Amino acid sequence: MKKVRIGVVGLGNLGELHVRHLQNKIADSEVVAVCDVFSERVAAIQKEYEVPAGYTVYDEMLEKEDLDAVAIVTNVQTHKELIIKACDAKLHIFCEKPLSLVPDECKEIEKKVEENNTKIFTLGFMRRFDPSHAEAMERIRSGEIGKPILFKSTSLDGVSVIDELLDKCKKGAFHPWFFEMGIHDCDLSRWFLGSEVACAYATGGAYVREEFADYDDYDNGVALATMENGTCATIHVGKAAACSHVEAEIIGTKGSLRINAVPRRNRMQIYKDGYIAEQGIVDFLERWEEAFYLEMSNFIDCVLTGRKPEITVYDGTKSLEMAIILHKSYMEKTLIKK
């Protein structure tokens, strides 16, 4: 069977994870080229994963390599340009979230993807591929909990990485948390509740690191949203928890489903000094590695079979629209309607 020849652009921790999965775990794919602005990073990834070609210029990779697809794992500010060039090159495209931070850019991207409609385009909303989230959706679709009426999510990074996150915020590599982390919760709200946002109120603050406020950011933000079909969602995002903690609950008219209520690293309990404790997950890649693998495996299968992915370019636009409402409400401290 022909393997999908793919180029990966953006070789941070997540980019490397995608390279590892594509090269070592997904039999139908072959990473033939990698690209990053840092030449030493390119060389290191080439050596580690036996990738034939490496580039520091994206245009050069597209011109010189015989690619079927690209995986875009770069900062969101670059997404529009890289996607448009990949569309012009008639390639299949996997792009990490968010699609963009600018609605008009999303519309431009939508148009280019529509013009490239013989090729696959999908976005990295990997939580949909997490086995627990996927099973929850199967149970919802089977009618097990009746009609979903409330989605509750908690998406927190551990306080142990808060200084690193602040540094990335200062460098412009990260963005306010309803965009950076909460975009996943916006996507899941839309997915589980089957509707778009109608209005929302958000609040919170930069309590642990006041410097976040200098960048219109926060270390804890909470939002209550009403969806167009009358259902509602609560979203708590933050970066000052004891450990990485991503929890979801879907409440229906006949029951509820809860995912990852306790962010266990394993099944071990520690009995010591009057406490019963469990180890929590610190690194988000550890929690979501299987989901990242499954989403990329799904992309490769779509490329090979022509099956259309469930996650489309329009999910990127709609999730951004919801994140914008949440962030605007946080900044203005008032109810924002769509």
Phi, psi and omega in degrees: 000139179295134176272149175283120179272117189233144172250135181250124178246126185103106189241039170288195182301318181288321177300318178296320178300317179296320177300314181299316179294314182296323185273325189249340187241335182256107189295333185270010180235155177217119176280109182261347180203147174231156184215138176199155181289342180261111186297325180292328177291319177302312182297320181294316180292319177304313182293314185296322188245013175054050178270126187298319189235145177224144185220153169250357179236118183299315181302322180294320178298315180296324183286320189268334187262145176271084186259149168263329188206162171231149170246119184260112185231048184250177175300147187299332181299337183267350190301314184302309183298316183291321179294314181300317179294323178291323175297316179297331178274002178060048180251154167287148188225127164250129180230135176292157177282164342291159177301313177198173172252004184235117182306319180297325176294321177302318180294321176298317179296316178306314182298316180293320178295321177298321178292332180262036193288355174276355180247158180278137170228131175211164184243155185276056170274075193290341182298333177297336182265350174302130185307323181291317178293320179296319178294321178302316179295321177300317180293322177296314182294334177279353179087012187299323181251018181074211179276125175296131182236342181213128173248127180240128181226146174231121181230101188233137167266157182284149181296340180295340180250010187294324179293322176297318179294321178296319179298318178293326176297315180297327181276356181081009180279335177241162186229168182314144197293337174292339174271310190290309179261316188292344178301327176295317181292324175297316179298315181292325176302312180296319184291307183289324184268347176066039184201165176261161182290143175254317179199164181202153171233135181225150177211183181142206180177173173263085188270319185273321175232098184299338182298335179303327181298334178295343182243025182055035183241178188205151175264353171211126177224138182230135182226147171239121183240142170255133181267164184297334180270009176093351176284174182217162182222142170243134184228125176242117176244149180189175180213041180218031182274172179295329178203178175295124185220109176239114184232147178221148174220133176242118181258128179243180181286346182235005181163186181215161178232135179234135185241123172061048180298326175241119185283068184289139172280326179204194184261014183270137171250143181250121179253109185198140172052040176082008181236152168246118187231160174228148178284135177260164178280133179260314185267124182297333179294328177294317181293322191250009185302317180297320179295319177298319178296314183293323179293320180288323176298321178295319178300313180298320178296320178298319179298317185285326186259344184081003177294137180282132179290152178291323181273121185243176177300329182290331174296326176296317180294312184293322178293323176296317179303320179290317180298323178297317179298316180297314182293319179297320178296319178300314183293320185266349180054047179210162177293130179245128177258151182295000000 
